[in-house]
Amino acid sequence: MDIACVSSAANDLGESPVWDIRSRRLYWIDAWRSEVHVLDPATGETRCIEFAAALAGQPIGSIGCHVAGGMIAGVKGGFWHLDLERGAARRIAMVEGDRPATNRLNDGKCDRAGRFWCASVNTDHRTPSAALWRLGQDGTPTLMQDGLLVGNGIAFGADDRTLYLADTFTRTVWRYEFDIATGALADRRPFLSTAHISGFVDGATVDADGCYWAALFRGGAVAQFDPDGRLVRHIRLPVSNPTMCTFGGPDLDILYVTSARRFLDEAALRDQPLAGRVFAIEGLGVRGLPEPEFDEKVRA
C-alpha cells in the first residue's frame, strides 16, 4: 500500500472529491469558499475554478457530476449547476430559507437513478436544525430526514438497496432501506458507531464489495467497514483531519482523500505540513463504483 500527496495547494476545508470517469479527472471543493479544484492525474496538473462572483460568495458544500457537463452543487441556501468552463452558475432550487443563518448545505452524492442527495449542517455544531434533502431530476427538492446536527457520510449500497447517512458529532452512521425506483427511504436503523474508535465519520463512499469507507475527522485515518458495520481496516494518514474519500483512477482502485487545515492551531499546522492536501492511496486490493451523474430534466 502506498499513500501519496497529489495536490500542490492546501485547502482550508477540502471536501467532496468526485472522480469523473469521462474526463478521468478528480474534482473537489474548498468548502468554506466558492471554489472547485481539478486534478489531471496523467499530468499532475491542478487548477482552481472560482465561483465567488457567480454564487455571490456563498460557499459550496458538495458537488457531483452533471449529465450536461459541469457539476451539480449543494450551496448555502440551495442547489446550483456549475459551468466549469465559464465559471458561471445557474440556480436550480432554494432550500432552508426558514432555518437558522448558521445552516448550510454540506455532504452530497448522486444516486444511480440520477437524483442528487445532500445533507445540511448547522455550523454552530450544537443545534439539530440540519436535514437530508433529495433533489429530483425535475429540480424539486424534497425533505427526507430532519433533526440532524451535522449531516455527512452519504453513500449508496452497491446493490442500490441501502442509503447511508452519518450525523457526525453524534458518532452514528444510519442505514436506510432505499428504493431506487421511487427514491423512498424506510426503516432507519444504526449501522455503526465511532464511540470505540478515534475520530468522527465525515465523508464516505462504498466499494464494489459493499464495504463502507469513511474519512475519520480528528482521527487521522480512513476506515473500511464491512456491510454489517464491522471495522475491517484502519489506515493512518499524515494529517489529523481527513474529510472525505472516493475511488478513482482508470480502474477505480485508487482511494482519494481530501483533508482540512481549518480547526488546527499553529502548532498543529507546523506538525502537519500536508494538512489541507489531497492524498491518493494505492494498493488496497479493492475497487470502487463509478460515480453517477445528476440527470437533470430541465422543465419547460
SEPATOR-38286 format. One line per 10 residues: number of its first residue (from 0); their letters; for each residue x, y, z of C-alpha. Coordinates in nm, 3 decimals. Each point is the difference from the previous one (the first is absolute). Example, Ala and Ser with C-alpha at 12.3 -4.5 7.8 and 13.67 -1.06 7.14 Angstrom:
2
0) AS) 1.230/-0.450/0.780  0.137/0.344/-0.066 .
This chain:
300
0) MDIACVSSAA) 0.000/0.000/0.000  0.125/0.347/-0.091  -0.125/0.341/0.121  0.100/0.305/-0.204  -0.089/0.370/0.010  -0.137/0.096/-0.344  -0.104/0.366/0.038  0.230/0.300/-0.009  -0.200/0.242/0.215  -0.151/-0.038/0.345 .
10) NDLGESPVWD) -0.375/0.051/0.043  -0.163/0.159/0.300  -0.264/-0.274/-0.008  0.052/-0.237/-0.291  -0.316/-0.204/-0.059  -0.222/-0.192/-0.244  0.252/-0.177/-0.227  -0.167/-0.131/-0.316  0.165/-0.211/-0.270  -0.138/0.079/-0.347 .
20) IRSRRLYWID) 0.031/-0.322/-0.202  -0.043/0.189/-0.329  0.281/0.252/0.042  0.207/-0.221/0.234  0.046/0.294/0.233  -0.052/0.048/0.371  -0.212/0.295/0.118  -0.040/0.129/0.355  -0.092/0.322/0.184  0.123/0.231/0.272 .
30) AWRSEVHVLD) -0.317/-0.008/0.205  0.021/0.341/0.168  0.059/0.164/-0.336  -0.160/0.012/-0.345  0.271/-0.210/-0.166  0.018/-0.321/-0.202  0.342/-0.163/-0.043  0.098/-0.246/-0.272  0.292/-0.243/-0.031  0.109/-0.173/-0.319 .
40) PATGETRCIE) 0.194/-0.301/0.136  0.152/-0.069/-0.342  0.193/0.329/0.009  -0.012/0.090/0.370  -0.150/0.338/-0.095  -0.244/0.159/0.244  -0.210/0.311/-0.042  -0.263/0.194/0.194  -0.329/0.125/-0.146  -0.144/0.297/0.188 .
50) FAAALAGQPI) -0.378/0.045/0.042  -0.004/0.283/0.255  -0.156/0.249/-0.243  -0.249/-0.249/-0.143  -0.117/-0.115/0.344  0.020/0.339/0.174  0.267/-0.138/0.229  -0.212/-0.286/0.135  0.212/-0.304/0.091  -0.032/-0.328/-0.188 .
60) GSIGCHVAGG) -0.073/-0.297/0.226  0.016/-0.290/-0.249  0.009/-0.084/-0.368  -0.091/-0.281/-0.238  0.033/-0.047/-0.374  -0.282/0.140/-0.216  -0.120/-0.186/-0.310  0.021/0.321/-0.206  0.358/0.062/0.111  0.125/0.199/0.294 .
70) MIAGVKGGFW) -0.118/-0.071/0.351  -0.313/-0.015/0.212  0.076/0.178/0.326  -0.150/0.036/0.344  0.066/0.363/0.098  -0.102/0.194/0.309  -0.372/0.058/-0.061  -0.058/-0.221/-0.303  0.102/-0.210/-0.299  0.189/0.130/-0.304 .
80) HLDLERGAAR) 0.142/-0.121/-0.331  0.363/0.108/-0.032  0.147/0.064/-0.344  0.368/-0.083/0.040  0.102/0.148/-0.332  -0.145/0.347/0.060  -0.002/0.018/0.379  -0.375/0.063/-0.020  -0.282/-0.138/0.216  -0.372/-0.066/-0.060 .
90) RIAMVEGDRP) -0.234/-0.028/0.295  -0.215/-0.315/0.007  -0.183/0.020/0.335  0.018/0.176/0.334  -0.033/-0.173/0.339  0.030/0.076/0.371  -0.094/0.366/-0.027  -0.205/-0.044/0.316  0.286/-0.154/0.200  0.273/0.161/0.210 .
100) ATNRLNDGKC) 0.253/0.216/-0.183  0.267/-0.241/0.127  -0.149/-0.282/-0.213  0.163/-0.088/-0.332  -0.007/-0.289/-0.245  0.282/-0.244/0.059  0.072/-0.358/-0.113  -0.162/-0.114/-0.327  -0.011/-0.295/-0.242  -0.190/-0.103/-0.313 .
110) DRAGRFWCAS) -0.191/-0.328/-0.004  -0.001/-0.232/-0.300  -0.346/0.120/-0.107  0.139/0.350/-0.058  -0.119/0.181/0.314  0.224/0.209/0.226  -0.012/-0.052/0.377  0.141/0.263/0.233  0.012/0.035/0.378  0.034/0.332/0.179 .
120) VNTDHRTPSA) 0.185/0.103/0.313  -0.055/0.257/0.269  0.347/0.147/0.026  -0.048/0.082/0.369  0.033/-0.383/0.043  -0.259/0.013/0.280  -0.344/0.056/-0.156  -0.170/-0.295/-0.177  -0.154/0.213/-0.277  0.171/-0.180/-0.289 .
130) ALWRLGQDGT) -0.171/-0.237/-0.242  0.038/-0.246/-0.285  -0.135/0.121/-0.337  -0.071/-0.188/-0.323  0.020/0.206/-0.319  -0.212/-0.159/-0.271  0.086/0.001/-0.367  -0.267/0.266/-0.052  0.180/0.231/0.243  -0.246/-0.050/0.286 .
140) PTLMQDGLLV) 0.157/-0.036/0.348  -0.164/-0.237/0.249  0.069/-0.011/0.374  0.093/-0.360/0.086  0.133/0.021/0.359  -0.012/0.284/0.250  0.162/0.060/0.338  0.364/-0.054/-0.093  0.296/0.180/0.151  0.275/-0.062/-0.259 .
150) GNGIAFGADD) -0.125/-0.194/-0.302  0.285/-0.195/-0.161  0.115/-0.337/-0.129  -0.260/-0.043/-0.275  0.058/-0.314/-0.207  -0.208/-0.257/-0.183  0.033/-0.375/0.033  0.148/-0.190/-0.292  -0.339/-0.174/-0.045  -0.192/0.334/-0.003 .
160) RTLYLADTFT) -0.210/-0.115/0.295  0.170/0.200/0.273  0.071/0.366/0.073  0.253/0.091/0.270  -0.008/0.330/0.189  0.227/0.115/0.282  -0.088/0.254/0.266  0.363/0.071/0.071  0.020/0.130/0.354  -0.258/-0.249/0.131 .
170) RTVWRYEFDI) 0.256/-0.265/-0.109  -0.274/-0.192/-0.185  -0.033/-0.116/-0.359  -0.355/-0.096/-0.095  -0.114/-0.255/-0.256  -0.328/0.041/-0.191  -0.181/-0.234/-0.231  0.014/0.176/-0.336  -0.236/-0.043/-0.296  0.193/0.115/-0.304 .
180) ATGALADRRP) -0.311/0.002/-0.221  -0.189/0.250/0.217  0.275/0.156/0.210  -0.186/-0.096/0.320  0.173/-0.073/0.331  -0.121/-0.232/0.275  0.109/-0.183/0.316  0.276/0.227/0.131  0.229/-0.192/0.236  0.354/0.039/0.135 .
190) FLSTAHISGF) 0.272/-0.137/-0.228  0.309/0.084/0.203  0.128/0.214/0.285  0.341/0.160/0.034  -0.022/0.001/0.379  0.269/-0.270/0.012  0.245/0.157/-0.246  0.177/0.334/-0.033  -0.164/0.258/-0.224  -0.339/0.076/-0.151 .
200) VDGATVDADG) -0.145/-0.123/-0.329  0.012/0.283/-0.252  -0.029/-0.080/-0.374  -0.030/-0.357/-0.125  -0.032/-0.233/-0.297  -0.082/-0.365/-0.071  0.219/-0.246/-0.190  -0.108/-0.265/-0.250  -0.021/-0.261/0.278  -0.244/0.212/0.200 .
210) CYWAALFRGG) 0.247/0.116/0.266  -0.037/0.352/0.141  0.315/0.218/-0.002  0.001/0.309/0.222  0.239/0.286/0.069  0.045/0.031/0.376  0.013/0.371/0.079  0.217/0.067/0.307  0.102/-0.364/-0.025  0.277/0.032/-0.258 .
220) AVAQFDPDGR) -0.112/-0.301/-0.201  -0.237/-0.159/-0.247  -0.188/-0.310/0.104  -0.162/-0.286/-0.187  -0.314/-0.158/0.149  -0.163/-0.316/-0.131  -0.372/-0.007/-0.096  -0.085/-0.089/0.361  0.182/0.305/0.138  0.306/-0.186/0.131 .
230) LVRHIRLPVS) 0.337/0.176/-0.024  0.217/-0.178/-0.258  0.291/0.238/-0.061  0.135/0.316/0.163  0.252/0.193/-0.210  0.198/0.280/0.161  0.060/0.324/-0.191  0.257/0.279/0.057  -0.278/0.246/0.094  -0.246/-0.001/0.288 .
240) NPTMCTFGGP) -0.301/0.129/-0.193  -0.076/-0.203/-0.314  -0.343/0.101/-0.124  -0.130/-0.224/-0.280  0.107/-0.286/-0.227  -0.090/-0.131/-0.343  0.131/-0.263/-0.239  0.158/0.111/-0.325  0.262/-0.077/-0.259  -0.055/-0.187/-0.330 .
250) DLDILYVTSA) -0.080/-0.320/0.191  -0.173/0.172/0.295  0.256/-0.157/0.234  0.157/0.318/0.142  -0.156/0.148/0.315  0.022/0.380/-0.010  -0.033/0.179/0.334  -0.047/0.374/0.060  0.105/0.173/0.323  -0.025/0.328/0.191 .
260) RRFLDEAALR) 0.223/0.265/0.155  -0.297/0.165/0.168  -0.035/-0.065/0.374  0.377/-0.058/0.045  0.205/0.238/0.215  0.345/0.127/-0.101  0.182/-0.279/0.183  -0.210/-0.267/-0.171  0.056/0.162/-0.340  0.378/-0.010/0.057 .
270) DQPLAGRVFA) -0.027/-0.369/0.087  -0.225/-0.072/-0.301  0.148/0.180/-0.303  -0.226/-0.202/-0.233  -0.326/0.100/0.173  -0.254/0.111/-0.259  0.153/-0.205/-0.281  -0.150/-0.287/-0.200  0.141/-0.353/0.039  -0.009/-0.305/-0.227 .
280) IEGLGVRGLP) 0.011/-0.347/0.158  0.100/-0.281/-0.237  0.040/-0.374/0.049  -0.316/-0.054/0.207  -0.113/-0.297/-0.209  -0.356/0.132/-0.036  -0.188/0.200/-0.260  -0.267/0.263/0.021  -0.311/0.063/-0.207  -0.040/0.268/-0.269 .
290) EPEFDEKVRA) -0.147/0.321/0.142  -0.346/0.063/-0.151  -0.099/0.332/-0.156  -0.288/0.232/0.081  -0.235/-0.067/-0.292  -0.188/0.328/-0.003  -0.317/0.017/-0.208  -0.031/0.375/-0.054  -0.356/0.121/0.032  -0.152/0.199/-0.287 .
